[in-house]
């Protein structure tokens, strides 16, 4: 079972954003940008879930 969940919320500018929150309350990741619709924010979450599950760590 996951120890984190995604939250979709509206920011002060009226844009939709998402954040990945650990059960302890720490924010692990966020959208970094506002979306015009809740649907677009949820698409951003799906993209992260699909593309980051096996992402490598690259040191720069």
Beta strands, then each sheet from edge to edge (+ up, - down):
strand 1: 4-10
strand 2: 16-22
strand 3: 27-30
sheet 1: 1+ 2- 3+
end
